[in-house]
Amino acid sequence: MGKLEEIRKSVEPLVAQSLDAVTSAATLEELDRVRVATLGKKGSLSALMSQLGSVSPEERKEAGAALNAAKQAVSDAIDARKTALEVKALDERLARETIDVTLPVRPESTGRIHPISQTIDEVVAIFGQMGFGVAEGPDIEDDFHNFTALNFPPEHPARLMHDTFFLPEKADGSRHLLRTHTSPVQVRTMLKQTPPIRVIIPGRTYRCDSDMTHTPMFHQLEGLVIDKTTNMGHLKGCLSEFVKTYFEVDDVPVRFRPSFFPFTEPSAEVDIGCSRAGGELKIGAGADWLEILGCGMVHPNVLRNCGIDPDEYQGFAFGMGIERIAMLKYGIPDLRTFFDSDLRWLRHYGFVPLDVPTLSGGLAR
């Protein structure tokens, strides 16, 4: 019998035996022992491979191919069995290490959600139920998005240094700025998205102003609706429903006063009914009025600047200060305390973590 024939007769039973051992391996440790016994340096297949040197040059190629095929078959079987055993081991571990996910979360004893974050979550929940999405944009803007596209005339006071934080002038004479409102995101949305559009835009804004009711950095939330049929009546209904839901008062008188904004026409300030009797503010009762936001129908010039045909589309926009409505709802007397980083203040006005506001579960909890 030639050396080639001898190798062939040894390979076939060896492969069959190895495959049986692979299939029978019940653990990864057993499988590794099979691998070492077959494919290791002193393994049975490795021993046959070492005999190739004694095979004649004419038969060596054929013998080598047979041994490589055998080695590949055993190696593939080991890999497949290893995967199956790993999956089995993971399933057993998952079954063994189960936890009861129905247990309540242990409350955090020290951390609190800031009233700004809480108020944003509340407003997003309310407008989300009305079909609004959330849009965001950069804090650093250019003149076009912050002023020109929104129909601000060149001589408007907001373009002056004493009202706006401008960045250093660039080589071409242009200057970027910290956005004075979140309205640039309205522009970016209209330039990028084809109507119908329905978004709200929460975010930080910056103005050169600081006193008991103003800070250089504050938060705004704006809304934008663009389609073919939206009118002032829809705007009134939307904001009236928001006011009632946010303040959690069933009947809040709402008044729309004519006003002026460069980017809306007609424009209006929104007042809500309240009482200041005894020096205490109460929303929804009494003969007094309190201004809370501005709104109006989007100016045709703004639509044109954003590539939307005002003869085909129209819509409304509104904007409010998040700190302002938070102060009204939660009785916070001074705007500046929002940014003082006083933990005592946060423990008093803050909210328990993970208590996410929803319309079904309640907003202020």
Contacts in CASP RR format, 6 or more apart in sequence:
PFRMAT RR
TARGET T0000
AUTHOR 0000-0000-0000
METHOD contacts of the structure
MODEL  1
MGKLEEIRKSVEPLVAQSLDAVTSAATLEELDRVRVATLGKKGSLSALMS
QLGSVSPEERKEAGAALNAAKQAVSDAIDARKTALEVKALDERLARETID
VTLPVRPESTGRIHPISQTIDEVVAIFGQMGFGVAEGPDIEDDFHNFTAL
NFPPEHPARLMHDTFFLPEKADGSRHLLRTHTSPVQVRTMLKQTPPIRVI
IPGRTYRCDSDMTHTPMFHQLEGLVIDKTTNMGHLKGCLSEFVKTYFEVD
DVPVRFRPSFFPFTEPSAEVDIGCSRAGGELKIGAGADWLEILGCGMVHP
NVLRNCGIDPDEYQGFAFGMGIERIAMLKYGIPDLRTFFDSDLRWLRHYG
FVPLDVPTLSGGLAR
1 9 0 8 1.000
3 51 0 8 1.000
3 54 0 8 1.000
3 55 0 8 1.000
3 56 0 8 1.000
3 59 0 8 1.000
3 63 0 8 1.000
4 55 0 8 1.000
4 56 0 8 1.000
4 59 0 8 1.000
4 62 0 8 1.000
4 63 0 8 1.000
7 48 0 8 1.000
7 51 0 8 1.000
7 55 0 8 1.000
7 63 0 8 1.000
7 66 0 8 1.000
7 67 0 8 1.000
8 63 0 8 1.000
8 66 0 8 1.000
10 48 0 8 1.000
11 45 0 8 1.000
11 48 0 8 1.000
11 66 0 8 1.000
11 67 0 8 1.000
11 70 0 8 1.000
14 38 0 8 1.000
14 44 0 8 1.000
14 45 0 8 1.000
14 48 0 8 1.000
14 70 0 8 1.000
15 70 0 8 1.000
15 73 0 8 1.000
15 74 0 8 1.000
18 34 0 8 1.000
18 38 0 8 1.000
18 44 0 8 1.000
18 45 0 8 1.000
18 74 0 8 1.000
18 77 0 8 1.000
19 73 0 8 1.000
19 74 0 8 1.000
19 77 0 8 1.000
21 34 0 8 1.000
21 37 0 8 1.000
21 38 0 8 1.000
22 31 0 8 1.000
22 34 0 8 1.000
22 74 0 8 1.000
22 77 0 8 1.000
22 78 0 8 1.000
22 81 0 8 1.000
23 77 0 8 1.000
23 81 0 8 1.000
24 30 0 8 1.000
25 31 0 8 1.000
25 33 0 8 1.000
25 34 0 8 1.000
25 81 0 8 1.000
25 85 0 8 1.000
27 85 0 8 1.000
28 82 0 8 1.000
28 85 0 8 1.000
28 86 0 8 1.000
28 89 0 8 1.000
31 78 0 8 1.000
31 81 0 8 1.000
31 82 0 8 1.000
31 85 0 8 1.000
34 78 0 8 1.000
35 78 0 8 1.000
36 43 0 8 1.000
37 43 0 8 1.000
37 44 0 8 1.000
38 44 0 8 1.000
38 45 0 8 1.000
38 74 0 8 1.000
39 45 0 8 1.000
39 46 0 8 1.000
39 71 0 8 1.000
39 74 0 8 1.000
39 75 0 8 1.000
39 78 0 8 1.000
40 46 0 8 1.000
45 67 0 8 1.000
45 70 0 8 1.000
45 71 0 8 1.000
45 74 0 8 1.000
48 67 0 8 1.000
49 64 0 8 1.000
49 67 0 8 1.000
49 71 0 8 1.000
52 60 0 8 1.000
52 63 0 8 1.000
52 64 0 8 1.000
52 67 0 8 1.000
53 60 0 8 1.000
55 63 0 8 1.000
105 354 0 8 1.000
107 352 0 8 1.000
107 353 0 8 1.000
108 352 0 8 1.000
108 353 0 8 1.000
108 354 0 8 1.000
111 346 0 8 1.000
111 353 0 8 1.000
112 346 0 8 1.000
112 347 0 8 1.000
112 350 0 8 1.000
112 351 0 8 1.000
112 352 0 8 1.000
112 353 0 8 1.000
113 350 0 8 1.000
113 351 0 8 1.000
113 352 0 8 1.000
113 353 0 8 1.000
113 355 0 8 1.000
114 338 0 8 1.000
114 346 0 8 1.000
114 350 0 8 1.000
115 326 0 8 1.000
115 330 0 8 1.000
115 332 0 8 1.000
115 338 0 8 1.000
115 349 0 8 1.000
115 350 0 8 1.000
115 351 0 8 1.000
116 219 0 8 1.000
116 322 0 8 1.000
116 323 0 8 1.000
116 326 0 8 1.000
116 338 0 8 1.000
118 326 0 8 1.000
118 350 0 8 1.000
118 351 0 8 1.000
118 357 0 8 1.000
118 364 0 8 1.000
119 322 0 8 1.000
119 325 0 8 1.000
119 326 0 8 1.000
119 329 0 8 1.000
120 202 0 8 1.000
120 219 0 8 1.000
120 221 0 8 1.000
120 322 0 8 1.000
121 356 0 8 1.000
121 357 0 8 1.000
122 246 0 8 1.000
122 357 0 8 1.000
122 363 0 8 1.000
122 364 0 8 1.000
123 200 0 8 1.000
123 202 0 8 1.000
123 221 0 8 1.000
123 242 0 8 1.000
123 246 0 8 1.000
123 322 0 8 1.000
123 325 0 8 1.000
124 134 0 8 1.000
124 200 0 8 1.000
124 202 0 8 1.000
125 357 0 8 1.000
125 358 0 8 1.000
125 359 0 8 1.000
125 363 0 8 1.000
126 242 0 8 1.000
126 245 0 8 1.000
126 246 0 8 1.000
126 359 0 8 1.000
126 363 0 8 1.000
127 133 0 8 1.000
127 200 0 8 1.000
127 223 0 8 1.000
127 242 0 8 1.000
128 200 0 8 1.000
129 359 0 8 1.000
130 198 0 8 1.000
130 238 0 8 1.000
130 241 0 8 1.000
130 242 0 8 1.000
131 198 0 8 1.000
132 198 0 8 1.000
132 199 0 8 1.000
132 200 0 8 1.000
132 223 0 8 1.000
133 198 0 8 1.000
133 199 0 8 1.000
133 200 0 8 1.000
134 199 0 8 1.000
134 200 0 8 1.000
134 201 0 8 1.000
134 202 0 8 1.000
135 185 0 8 1.000
135 188 0 8 1.000
135 189 0 8 1.000
135 199 0 8 1.000
135 200 0 8 1.000
135 201 0 8 1.000
136 185 0 8 1.000
136 201 0 8 1.000
136 202 0 8 1.000
136 203 0 8 1.000
137 184 0 8 1.000
137 185 0 8 1.000
137 188 0 8 1.000
137 201 0 8 1.000
138 179 0 8 1.000
139 178 0 8 1.000
139 179 0 8 1.000
139 204 0 8 1.000
139 206 0 8 1.000
140 167 0 8 1.000
140 176 0 8 1.000
140 177 0 8 1.000
140 178 0 8 1.000
140 179 0 8 1.000
141 176 0 8 1.000
141 177 0 8 1.000
141 178 0 8 1.000
141 179 0 8 1.000
141 184 0 8 1.000
142 174 0 8 1.000
142 176 0 8 1.000
142 177 0 8 1.000
143 159 0 8 1.000
143 174 0 8 1.000
143 175 0 8 1.000
143 177 0 8 1.000
144 187 0 8 1.000
145 184 0 8 1.000
145 187 0 8 1.000
145 188 0 8 1.000
146 177 0 8 1.000
146 179 0 8 1.000
146 180 0 8 1.000
146 181 0 8 1.000
146 183 0 8 1.000
146 184 0 8 1.000
147 156 0 8 1.000
147 158 0 8 1.000
147 159 0 8 1.000
148 305 0 8 1.000
149 184 0 8 1.000
149 187 0 8 1.000
149 302 0 8 1.000
149 305 0 8 1.000
149 306 0 8 1.000
150 183 0 8 1.000
150 184 0 8 1.000
150 186 0 8 1.000
150 187 0 8 1.000
150 262 0 8 1.000
150 263 0 8 1.000
150 302 0 8 1.000
150 305 0 8 1.000
151 262 0 8 1.000
151 263 0 8 1.000
151 299 0 8 1.000
151 301 0 8 1.000
151 302 0 8 1.000
151 305 0 8 1.000
152 158 0 8 1.000
152 159 0 8 1.000
152 262 0 8 1.000
152 263 0 8 1.000
153 262 0 8 1.000
156 262 0 8 1.000
157 163 0 8 1.000
158 164 0 8 1.000
158 180 0 8 1.000
161 208 0 8 1.000
162 208 0 8 1.000
163 180 0 8 1.000
163 207 0 8 1.000
163 208 0 8 1.000
163 209 0 8 1.000
164 177 0 8 1.000
164 178 0 8 1.000
164 180 0 8 1.000
164 206 0 8 1.000
164 207 0 8 1.000
164 208 0 8 1.000
165 177 0 8 1.000
165 178 0 8 1.000
165 206 0 8 1.000
165 207 0 8 1.000
165 208 0 8 1.000
165 216 0 8 1.000
166 175 0 8 1.000
166 176 0 8 1.000
166 177 0 8 1.000
167 175 0 8 1.000
167 176 0 8 1.000
167 177 0 8 1.000
167 178 0 8 1.000
168 175 0 8 1.000
169 175 0 8 1.000
170 176 0 8 1.000
178 205 0 8 1.000
178 206 0 8 1.000
179 205 0 8 1.000
179 206 0 8 1.000
180 205 0 8 1.000
180 206 0 8 1.000
180 207 0 8 1.000
181 205 0 8 1.000
181 220 0 8 1.000
181 222 0 8 1.000
182 201 0 8 1.000
182 202 0 8 1.000
182 203 0 8 1.000
182 205 0 8 1.000
182 220 0 8 1.000
182 221 0 8 1.000
182 222 0 8 1.000
182 319 0 8 1.000
183 222 0 8 1.000
183 263 0 8 1.000
183 317 0 8 1.000
185 201 0 8 1.000
185 222 0 8 1.000
186 199 0 8 1.000
186 201 0 8 1.000
186 222 0 8 1.000
186 223 0 8 1.000
186 224 0 8 1.000
186 317 0 8 1.000
187 302 0 8 1.000
187 305 0 8 1.000
187 306 0 8 1.000
189 197 0 8 1.000
189 199 0 8 1.000
189 201 0 8 1.000
189 224 0 8 1.000
190 197 0 8 1.000
190 224 0 8 1.000
190 226 0 8 1.000
190 302 0 8 1.000
190 303 0 8 1.000
190 306 0 8 1.000
190 307 0 8 1.000
190 308 0 8 1.000
191 306 0 8 1.000
191 307 0 8 1.000
195 226 0 8 1.000
195 227 0 8 1.000
195 228 0 8 1.000
195 308 0 8 1.000
195 313 0 8 1.000
196 225 0 8 1.000
196 226 0 8 1.000
196 227 0 8 1.000
196 228 0 8 1.000
197 224 0 8 1.000
197 225 0 8 1.000
197 226 0 8 1.000
197 227 0 8 1.000
198 224 0 8 1.000
198 225 0 8 1.000
198 226 0 8 1.000
198 227 0 8 1.000
199 223 0 8 1.000
199 224 0 8 1.000
200 221 0 8 1.000
200 222 0 8 1.000
200 223 0 8 1.000
200 224 0 8 1.000
201 220 0 8 1.000
201 221 0 8 1.000
201 222 0 8 1.000
201 223 0 8 1.000
201 224 0 8 1.000
202 219 0 8 1.000
202 220 0 8 1.000
202 221 0 8 1.000
202 322 0 8 1.000
203 219 0 8 1.000
203 220 0 8 1.000
203 221 0 8 1.000
203 322 0 8 1.000
204 217 0 8 1.000
204 218 0 8 1.000
204 219 0 8 1.000
205 217 0 8 1.000
205 218 0 8 1.000
205 219 0 8 1.000
205 220 0 8 1.000
206 216 0 8 1.000
206 217 0 8 1.000
207 214 0 8 1.000
207 216 0 8 1.000
207 218 0 8 1.000
208 216 0 8 1.000
209 215 0 8 1.000
209 216 0 8 1.000
210 216 0 8 1.000
212 334 0 8 1.000
212 335 0 8 1.000
212 336 0 8 1.000
213 335 0 8 1.000
214 335 0 8 1.000
215 323 0 8 1.000
215 335 0 8 1.000
215 336 0 8 1.000
215 338 0 8 1.000
215 339 0 8 1.000
217 339 0 8 1.000
218 321 0 8 1.000
218 322 0 8 1.000
218 323 0 8 1.000
218 335 0 8 1.000
219 321 0 8 1.000
219 322 0 8 1.000
219 323 0 8 1.000
220 319 0 8 1.000
220 320 0 8 1.000
220 321 0 8 1.000
220 322 0 8 1.000
221 319 0 8 1.000
221 320 0 8 1.000
221 321 0 8 1.000
221 322 0 8 1.000
222 317 0 8 1.000
222 318 0 8 1.000
222 319 0 8 1.000
222 320 0 8 1.000
223 317 0 8 1.000
223 318 0 8 1.000
223 319 0 8 1.000
224 298 0 8 1.000
224 315 0 8 1.000
224 316 0 8 1.000
224 317 0 8 1.000
225 234 0 8 1.000
225 235 0 8 1.000
225 238 0 8 1.000
225 315 0 8 1.000
225 316 0 8 1.000
225 317 0 8 1.000
226 298 0 8 1.000
226 303 0 8 1.000
226 308 0 8 1.000
226 313 0 8 1.000
226 314 0 8 1.000
226 315 0 8 1.000
227 313 0 8 1.000
227 314 0 8 1.000
227 315 0 8 1.000
228 312 0 8 1.000
228 313 0 8 1.000
228 314 0 8 1.000
230 314 0 8 1.000
230 315 0 8 1.000
230 316 0 8 1.000
231 297 0 8 1.000
231 314 0 8 1.000
231 315 0 8 1.000
231 316 0 8 1.000
232 266 0 8 1.000
232 296 0 8 1.000
232 297 0 8 1.000
232 316 0 8 1.000
234 316 0 8 1.000
235 295 0 8 1.000
235 296 0 8 1.000
235 297 0 8 1.000
235 316 0 8 1.000
235 318 0 8 1.000
236 254 0 8 1.000
236 256 0 8 1.000
238 316 0 8 1.000
238 318 0 8 1.000
239 254 0 8 1.000
239 270 0 8 1.000
239 293 0 8 1.000
239 295 0 8 1.000
239 318 0 8 1.000
240 252 0 8 1.000
240 254 0 8 1.000
243 252 0 8 1.000
243 254 0 8 1.000
243 270 0 8 1.000
243 272 0 8 1.000
243 292 0 8 1.000
244 250 0 8 1.000
244 251 0 8 1.000
244 252 0 8 1.000
245 359 0 8 1.000
245 363 0 8 1.000
246 325 0 8 1.000
246 329 0 8 1.000
246 363 0 8 1.000
247 272 0 8 1.000
247 283 0 8 1.000
247 284 0 8 1.000
247 328 0 8 1.000
247 329 0 8 1.000
248 363 0 8 1.000
248 364 0 8 1.000
249 283 0 8 1.000
249 284 0 8 1.000
251 284 0 8 1.000
252 272 0 8 1.000
252 273 0 8 1.000
252 283 0 8 1.000
252 284 0 8 1.000
253 272 0 8 1.000
253 273 0 8 1.000
253 284 0 8 1.000
254 270 0 8 1.000
254 271 0 8 1.000
254 272 0 8 1.000
254 273 0 8 1.000
255 270 0 8 1.000
255 271 0 8 1.000
255 272 0 8 1.000
255 273 0 8 1.000
255 289 0 8 1.000
256 268 0 8 1.000
256 269 0 8 1.000
256 270 0 8 1.000
256 271 0 8 1.000
256 295 0 8 1.000
257 268 0 8 1.000
257 269 0 8 1.000
257 270 0 8 1.000
257 271 0 8 1.000
258 266 0 8 1.000
258 267 0 8 1.000
258 268 0 8 1.000
259 267 0 8 1.000
259 268 0 8 1.000
259 269 0 8 1.000
259 294 0 8 1.000
260 267 0 8 1.000
261 267 0 8 1.000
261 294 0 8 1.000
261 296 0 8 1.000
262 299 0 8 1.000
263 298 0 8 1.000
263 299 0 8 1.000
263 302 0 8 1.000
263 317 0 8 1.000
264 295 0 8 1.000
264 296 0 8 1.000
264 297 0 8 1.000
264 298 0 8 1.000
264 299 0 8 1.000
264 316 0 8 1.000
264 317 0 8 1.000
265 296 0 8 1.000
265 297 0 8 1.000
265 299 0 8 1.000
265 300 0 8 1.000
266 296 0 8 1.000
266 297 0 8 1.000
267 294 0 8 1.000
267 295 0 8 1.000
267 296 0 8 1.000
268 294 0 8 1.000
268 295 0 8 1.000
268 296 0 8 1.000
269 291 0 8 1.000
269 293 0 8 1.000
269 294 0 8 1.000
270 291 0 8 1.000
270 292 0 8 1.000
270 293 0 8 1.000
270 294 0 8 1.000
270 295 0 8 1.000
270 318 0 8 1.000
271 289 0 8 1.000
271 290 0 8 1.000
271 291 0 8 1.000
271 292 0 8 1.000
272 283 0 8 1.000
272 284 0 8 1.000
272 289 0 8 1.000
272 290 0 8 1.000
272 292 0 8 1.000
273 283 0 8 1.000
273 284 0 8 1.000
273 285 0 8 1.000
273 286 0 8 1.000
273 288 0 8 1.000
273 289 0 8 1.000
273 290 0 8 1.000
274 281 0 8 1.000
274 282 0 8 1.000
274 283 0 8 1.000
274 284 0 8 1.000
274 285 0 8 1.000
274 286 0 8 1.000
274 288 0 8 1.000
274 289 0 8 1.000
274 290 0 8 1.000
275 281 0 8 1.000
275 282 0 8 1.000
275 284 0 8 1.000
275 285 0 8 1.000
275 286 0 8 1.000
275 287 0 8 1.000
275 288 0 8 1.000
276 282 0 8 1.000
276 288 0 8 1.000
277 286 0 8 1.000
281 290 0 8 1.000
281 328 0 8 1.000
281 331 0 8 1.000
283 290 0 8 1.000
283 328 0 8 1.000
283 329 0 8 1.000
290 328 0 8 1.000
292 320 0 8 1.000
292 324 0 8 1.000
292 325 0 8 1.000
292 328 0 8 1.000
293 318 0 8 1.000
293 319 0 8 1.000
293 320 0 8 1.000
293 321 0 8 1.000
293 325 0 8 1.000
294 318 0 8 1.000
294 319 0 8 1.000
294 320 0 8 1.000
295 316 0 8 1.000
295 317 0 8 1.000
295 318 0 8 1.000
295 319 0 8 1.000
296 316 0 8 1.000
296 317 0 8 1.000
296 318 0 8 1.000
297 314 0 8 1.000
297 315 0 8 1.000
297 316 0 8 1.000
297 317 0 8 1.000
298 314 0 8 1.000
298 315 0 8 1.000
298 316 0 8 1.000
298 317 0 8 1.000
300 310 0 8 1.000
303 309 0 8 1.000
303 310 0 8 1.000
303 313 0 8 1.000
303 314 0 8 1.000
304 310 0 8 1.000
323 335 0 8 1.000
323 338 0 8 1.000
324 335 0 8 1.000
326 332 0 8 1.000
326 338 0 8 1.000
327 333 0 8 1.000
327 335 0 8 1.000
329 364 0 8 1.000
330 349 0 8 1.000
330 364 0 8 1.000
332 338 0 8 1.000
332 349 0 8 1.000
337 345 0 8 1.000
351 365 0 8 1.000
352 365 0 8 1.000
355 365 0 8 1.000
357 363 0 8 1.000
357 364 0 8 1.000
357 365 0 8 1.000
END
